Amino acid sequence: MQKWFILLTALLSVLTLSSIGQTTERPRDLGIRIGVLQPGSYNAITDVEGIVVGQTTIQRGDSVNTGVTAILPHRHNIFQNKVPAAMYIGNGFGKMTGYSQVEELGNIETPIVLTNTLSVPTAANAVITYTLSLEENKEVRSVNPIIGETNDGYLNDIRGRHVLEKDVIAAIKAAKSGPVEEGNVGAGTGTICFGFKGGIGTASRVLPKEIGGYTIGVLVQTNFGGVLQIDGVPVGEELEQFYLRRQLDASPDGSCMIVIATDAPCNARNLKRMAKRAFLGLGKTGGIASNGSGDYVIAFSTASNLRIPYQSDGAMLENKVLRNEKMSPIFMAAIEATEEAIINSLFAAESITAGNRRINALPVDKVLEIMSKFGRKTN
């Protein structure tokens, strides 16, 4: 009897895992191919060698749905080994911390942390605490934390400011390579996108070897509105859920954070050009960068020859960077990966109820029917 019970339990476990796998398939697994370039092995920002991502998800009771997502350009001391970076503001209704120094110096010196709007000061303090705690930084007296946000106040008790310093530091210390969890996780736990449950999404592209073989990875925190399109198909219209469908429709405000990484040797100027193109990827999904949407792009390069030491005996930096005319494939990769990362966030997200408010997940089965109707082959 005990033997049969064990076998039955094992069978149920397999069936459960199978059903979980079916409900968490990504768009590409279902036959939706966005763009023409190939993704990396994880189809995630972590396909860029050295990048690690950590997340802390905070859910308590029926009103707390928030968290932290941390992206580290490399596992070493980032302050001592800064990386070239740039930011682009698509719409500035947001609380992006660290922008002016990145704009001035063209590098970042801390982990990039995403969270909710009212937790930005806490996250900044935590990143400073983490940076100062590293042994090599014991004489450091200035830190430029990079903190991005979206407002999850519809599904989260945002005024309660439930993100603590320890939650931010835990996300940083938990950062790892490999697959990145998407949907209702980390900074995407309480977000909304196109009227459906949004969240964290990620994707990547790898260029053919003959044009450099570089990898471009993107991670997004989606919390914005508009008229949803998937691979050019008017999904939002077909589902009859989109901004201005009715005269007094729900607000499209909320924000989107886009983080782009590449191993291509790009300087800050070309990283900013890349960041601008990523905004085209958001537009291809139907986002409209509404008045109340803070839409920011952070782009950085992990190329080891471009790392900027905090201190050096030499007076000169001599680094080879890509020429302008070599950037077009990278621009295209950034657009495609951004578009797919946003769509991935929607497919991974699950319905959520907070008090008397409910936001449903994207109805994937209906979406697949719509894609087929418009001539897109799906599995």
C-alpha positions as CSV (number, residue, x, y, z in Angstrom):
1,M,0.0,0.0,0.0
2,Q,2.8,2.4,0.9
3,K,4.5,1.5,-2.4
4,W,1.4,2.5,-4.4
5,F,1.0,5.7,-2.4
6,I,4.6,6.7,-3.3
7,L,4.0,5.9,-6.9
8,L,0.8,7.8,-7.0
9,T,2.4,10.8,-5.3
10,A,5.2,10.8,-7.8
11,L,2.7,10.6,-10.7
12,L,0.8,13.5,-9.3
13,S,4.0,15.5,-9.0
14,V,4.9,14.9,-12.6
15,L,1.4,15.9,-13.7
16,T,1.6,19.0,-11.6
17,L,4.9,20.0,-13.0
18,S,3.7,19.3,-16.5
19,S,0.7,21.5,-16.1
20,I,2.9,24.2,-14.6
21,G,5.1,24.0,-17.6
22,Q,2.1,24.4,-19.9
23,T,0.9,27.5,-18.2
24,T,4.3,29.1,-18.1
25,E,5.4,28.6,-21.7
26,R,6.9,31.7,-23.2
27,P,5.5,33.2,-26.5
28,R,8.5,31.8,-28.5
29,D,7.7,28.3,-27.1
30,L,4.1,28.8,-28.5
31,G,5.3,29.7,-31.9
32,I,5.3,33.5,-31.7
33,R,8.5,34.7,-33.2
34,I,9.2,38.4,-32.7
35,G,11.8,39.9,-35.1
36,V,14.3,38.1,-37.3
37,L,17.4,37.8,-35.1
38,Q,18.0,34.8,-32.9
39,P,17.8,34.8,-29.1
40,G,20.5,33.5,-26.8
41,S,20.2,30.2,-24.9
42,Y,18.1,31.7,-22.1
43,N,16.5,34.4,-24.2
44,A,17.3,36.7,-21.2
45,I,19.5,39.5,-20.2
46,T,21.7,36.9,-18.6
47,D,22.8,35.7,-22.0
48,V,25.2,38.6,-21.9
49,E,28.2,37.0,-20.2
50,G,28.8,38.0,-16.6
51,I,25.4,39.5,-15.9
52,V,23.4,38.3,-12.9
53,V,19.9,39.1,-11.7
54,G,18.4,38.8,-8.3
55,Q,14.8,39.4,-7.1
56,T,12.9,39.8,-3.9
57,T,9.1,39.3,-4.0
58,I,7.0,40.7,-1.2
59,Q,3.4,39.5,-0.9
60,R,1.5,39.7,2.4
61,G,-2.2,39.5,3.0
62,D,-4.5,40.8,0.3
63,S,-2.9,44.3,-0.2
64,V,0.9,44.0,-0.3
65,N,2.2,43.0,-3.8
66,T,5.6,44.6,-4.5
67,G,9.3,43.8,-4.6
68,V,12.8,44.4,-5.9
69,T,14.7,43.4,-9.0
70,A,18.5,43.9,-9.1
71,I,20.7,43.7,-12.2
72,L,24.5,43.5,-11.8
73,P,26.8,44.1,-14.8
74,H,29.3,41.7,-13.3
75,R,30.1,39.8,-10.1
76,H,33.0,42.0,-9.0
77,N,33.1,45.3,-7.1
78,I,31.2,47.5,-9.6
79,F,32.3,50.7,-7.9
80,Q,35.9,49.8,-8.4
81,N,35.3,48.5,-11.9
82,K,32.7,50.8,-13.4
83,V,31.1,50.0,-16.8
84,P,30.2,52.5,-19.6
85,A,26.5,53.4,-19.5
86,A,23.9,55.8,-20.7
87,M,20.2,56.6,-20.0
88,Y,17.4,57.8,-22.3
89,I,14.2,59.4,-21.0
90,G,11.3,58.5,-23.2
91,N,8.9,60.3,-20.8
92,G,10.2,61.9,-17.6
93,F,7.2,61.4,-15.2
94,G,9.3,59.1,-12.9
95,K,11.8,59.0,-10.1
96,M,14.9,57.7,-11.8
97,T,17.8,58.0,-9.3
98,G,21.4,58.5,-10.6
99,Y,20.6,60.0,-14.0
100,S,22.7,63.2,-13.9
101,Q,26.0,61.5,-13.0
102,V,25.5,58.8,-15.6
103,E,24.8,61.6,-18.1
104,E,27.9,63.5,-17.1
105,L,30.4,60.7,-16.7
106,G,29.0,58.0,-18.9
107,N,29.3,55.1,-16.5
108,I,27.5,53.3,-13.7
109,E,29.2,52.2,-10.4
110,T,26.5,50.2,-8.6
111,P,23.9,47.5,-9.2
112,I,20.8,48.7,-11.0
113,V,17.8,48.2,-8.8
114,L,14.1,48.4,-9.8
115,T,11.3,48.7,-7.3
116,N,8.1,50.7,-6.7
117,T,7.8,54.5,-6.7
118,L,7.7,55.2,-3.0
119,S,10.5,52.7,-2.2
120,V,13.1,54.5,-4.3
121,P,14.7,56.3,-1.3
122,T,14.9,53.1,0.6
123,A,16.4,51.2,-2.4
124,A,19.0,54.0,-2.9
125,N,20.0,53.9,0.7
126,A,20.3,50.1,0.5
127,V,22.5,50.2,-2.6
128,I,24.7,52.8,-0.8
129,T,24.9,50.5,2.3
130,Y,25.8,47.5,0.1
131,T,28.5,49.4,-1.8
132,L,30.1,50.9,1.3
133,S,30.1,47.5,2.9
134,L,32.6,46.1,0.4
135,E,36.1,45.9,1.7
136,E,37.7,47.7,-1.2
137,N,35.4,50.6,-0.7
138,K,36.2,51.5,2.9
139,E,37.5,54.9,1.9
140,V,34.6,55.7,-0.5
141,R,32.6,58.9,0.4
142,S,30.3,59.2,-2.6
143,V,28.1,56.7,-4.3
144,N,25.7,57.1,-7.3
145,P,23.0,54.5,-6.8
146,I,20.9,53.6,-9.9
147,I,17.3,53.1,-9.0
148,G,14.4,52.8,-11.3
149,E,10.7,52.5,-10.5
150,T,7.1,52.1,-11.6
151,N,4.0,52.8,-9.5
152,D,2.3,49.6,-8.4
153,G,-0.2,51.4,-6.1
154,Y,-3.3,50.0,-7.7
155,L,-2.4,46.4,-6.6
156,N,-0.1,47.2,-3.7
157,D,-0.4,49.2,-0.5
158,I,2.3,51.5,-1.8
159,R,1.9,54.1,1.0
160,G,2.9,51.4,3.5
161,R,6.4,51.4,1.9
162,H,6.9,47.7,2.6
163,V,10.2,47.4,0.8
164,L,13.0,47.4,3.4
165,E,16.8,47.8,2.9
166,K,17.2,44.2,3.7
167,D,14.9,43.2,0.8
168,V,17.1,45.2,-1.6
169,I,20.3,43.8,-0.3
170,A,18.9,40.3,-0.4
171,A,18.0,40.7,-4.1
172,I,21.5,41.9,-4.8
173,K,23.1,39.1,-3.0
174,A,20.8,36.5,-4.5
175,A,21.7,37.6,-8.1
176,K,22.6,34.7,-10.4
177,S,23.1,33.9,-14.0
178,G,20.9,31.6,-16.1
179,P,17.1,31.8,-16.6
180,V,15.4,34.8,-15.2
181,E,12.0,34.5,-13.5
182,E,9.3,36.6,-15.2
183,G,5.8,37.9,-14.5
184,N,4.6,38.5,-10.9
185,V,8.1,38.6,-9.4
186,G,10.4,41.2,-7.9
187,A,9.7,44.7,-9.0
188,G,6.9,43.4,-11.3
189,T,4.8,41.8,-8.6
190,G,2.1,44.5,-8.5
191,T,2.4,46.0,-12.0
192,I,-0.2,46.4,-14.8
193,C,0.4,46.4,-18.6
194,F,-2.2,47.3,-21.3
195,G,-4.9,46.6,-18.7
196,F,-3.7,43.1,-18.0
197,K,-1.3,41.9,-15.3
198,G,2.2,43.1,-16.2
199,G,5.5,42.3,-14.5
200,I,9.2,41.4,-15.2
201,G,10.1,40.3,-18.7
202,T,13.4,39.6,-20.4
203,A,14.7,38.6,-23.8
204,S,18.0,38.6,-25.8
205,R,19.4,38.6,-29.3
206,V,22.7,37.2,-30.6
207,L,24.2,38.7,-33.8
208,P,25.7,36.5,-36.4
209,K,29.4,36.0,-36.1
210,E,30.1,37.8,-39.4
211,I,28.8,41.0,-37.9
212,G,30.4,40.7,-34.5
213,G,28.6,37.9,-32.7
214,Y,27.6,40.3,-29.9
215,T,24.8,39.6,-27.5
216,I,22.2,42.2,-26.5
217,G,20.0,41.4,-23.5
218,V,17.0,43.3,-22.2
219,L,15.0,43.3,-18.9
220,V,11.8,45.2,-18.4
221,Q,9.4,46.2,-15.6
222,T,6.1,46.7,-17.4
223,N,3.5,49.0,-16.0
224,F,2.1,51.1,-18.8
225,G,-0.8,51.3,-21.3
226,G,-1.9,51.8,-24.8
227,V,-3.2,49.5,-27.5
228,L,-1.6,46.1,-27.3
229,Q,0.1,44.6,-30.4
230,I,1.9,41.3,-30.6
231,D,4.2,40.9,-33.6
232,G,2.1,43.5,-35.4
233,V,-1.3,41.8,-34.6
234,P,-3.9,44.2,-33.0
235,V,-4.5,41.9,-30.0
236,G,-5.8,44.7,-27.8
237,E,-8.5,45.7,-30.3
238,E,-9.5,42.1,-30.8
239,L,-9.8,41.5,-27.1
240,E,-11.7,44.8,-26.9
241,Q,-9.3,46.0,-24.1
242,F,-7.3,49.1,-24.9
243,Y,-6.9,52.8,-24.0
244,L,-9.9,54.9,-25.1
245,R,-12.1,52.0,-26.1
246,R,-14.7,53.8,-24.1
247,Q,-14.8,57.5,-23.5
248,L,-13.9,57.1,-19.8
249,D,-11.5,54.1,-20.1
250,A,-8.8,53.3,-17.5
251,S,-5.7,55.4,-17.4
252,P,-2.7,54.2,-19.4
253,D,-0.3,55.8,-16.9
254,G,2.2,53.8,-14.9
255,S,5.7,53.6,-16.3
256,C,8.1,51.2,-17.9
257,M,11.7,50.5,-17.0
258,I,14.0,49.1,-19.7
259,V,17.5,47.8,-18.9
260,I,19.7,46.9,-21.9
261,A,23.0,45.1,-21.6
262,T,25.5,44.2,-24.3
263,D,29.0,42.7,-24.5
264,A,29.7,44.9,-27.6
265,P,32.4,47.4,-26.9
266,C,30.2,50.5,-27.0
267,N,31.0,53.8,-25.4
268,A,28.5,55.9,-23.6
269,R,27.5,57.9,-26.7
270,N,26.6,54.8,-28.7
271,L,24.9,53.2,-25.7
272,K,22.6,56.2,-25.5
273,R,21.9,55.8,-29.2
274,M,21.0,52.1,-28.5
275,A,18.8,53.2,-25.6
276,K,16.8,55.5,-27.9
277,R,16.2,52.6,-30.3
278,A,14.8,50.4,-27.5
279,F,12.0,52.9,-27.1
280,L,10.9,51.9,-30.6
281,G,10.5,48.3,-29.2
282,L,8.1,49.7,-26.6
283,G,6.2,51.5,-29.4
284,K,5.9,48.3,-31.4
285,T,4.0,46.7,-28.5
286,G,1.4,49.5,-28.6
287,G,2.7,51.6,-25.7
288,I,2.0,55.3,-26.0
289,A,4.2,56.8,-23.3
290,S,1.3,58.6,-21.7
291,N,1.5,61.8,-19.7
292,G,1.8,59.9,-16.4
293,S,4.1,57.2,-17.6
294,G,7.8,57.4,-16.6
295,D,9.6,55.5,-19.3
296,Y,13.3,55.2,-18.9
297,V,16.0,53.1,-20.7
298,I,19.4,52.2,-19.1
299,A,22.0,50.8,-21.4
300,F,25.5,49.5,-20.5
301,S,28.3,47.5,-21.9
302,T,30.1,44.6,-20.1
303,A,33.1,44.6,-22.5
304,S,36.0,43.9,-20.2
305,N,38.3,46.3,-22.2
306,L,36.0,49.2,-21.4
307,R,35.8,48.8,-17.6
308,I,36.8,52.0,-15.8
309,P,38.9,51.6,-12.7
310,Y,38.0,53.8,-9.7
311,Q,41.6,54.7,-9.3
312,S,44.6,54.3,-11.7
313,D,48.2,55.4,-11.9
314,G,47.8,56.2,-15.5
315,A,46.4,59.5,-16.9
316,M,44.9,58.0,-20.0
317,L,42.3,55.5,-21.0
318,E,43.0,53.8,-24.3
319,N,40.1,51.5,-25.3
320,K,38.9,50.3,-28.7
321,V,35.2,50.9,-29.3
322,L,32.8,50.0,-32.2
323,R,32.6,52.5,-35.0
324,N,29.3,54.2,-35.6
325,E,28.5,52.3,-38.8
326,K,28.8,49.0,-36.9
327,M,25.9,49.9,-34.6
328,S,22.9,49.3,-36.8
329,P,22.6,45.5,-36.1
330,I,22.9,46.3,-32.4
331,F,20.1,48.9,-32.7
332,M,17.9,46.3,-34.4
333,A,18.7,43.7,-31.7
334,A,17.8,46.2,-28.9
335,I,14.5,46.9,-30.6
336,E,13.6,43.3,-31.0
337,A,14.7,42.2,-27.5
338,T,12.7,45.0,-25.9
339,E,9.6,44.2,-27.8
340,E,9.8,40.5,-26.9
341,A,10.7,41.2,-23.3
342,I,7.5,43.2,-22.9
343,I,5.4,40.5,-24.4
344,N,7.2,37.9,-22.3
345,S,6.2,39.8,-19.1
346,L,2.5,39.6,-20.1
347,F,2.6,35.9,-21.0
348,A,4.3,35.0,-17.7
349,A,2.1,37.2,-15.4
350,E,-0.8,35.8,-13.4
351,S,-4.1,37.3,-12.3
352,I,-4.0,39.1,-9.0
353,T,-6.6,40.3,-6.5
354,A,-5.8,43.1,-4.0
355,G,-8.7,44.0,-1.7
356,N,-11.7,44.6,-4.0
357,R,-9.5,45.2,-7.1
358,R,-8.6,42.5,-9.6
359,I,-6.4,42.6,-12.7
360,N,-6.6,39.6,-14.9
361,A,-3.7,37.9,-16.7
362,L,-3.5,38.1,-20.5
363,P,-5.8,35.4,-21.9
364,V,-3.1,33.4,-23.7
365,D,-5.5,30.9,-25.4
366,K,-7.5,33.7,-26.9
367,V,-4.3,35.5,-27.9
368,L,-3.1,32.4,-29.8
369,E,-6.5,32.2,-31.6
370,I,-6.1,35.9,-32.6
371,M,-2.6,35.3,-33.8
372,S,-3.8,32.4,-36.0
373,K,-6.6,34.5,-37.3
374,F,-4.1,37.1,-38.6
375,G,-2.0,34.5,-40.3
376,R,0.6,34.0,-37.5
377,K,1.5,30.3,-37.1
378,T,1.4,29.1,-33.5
379,N,2.1,25.7,-31.9
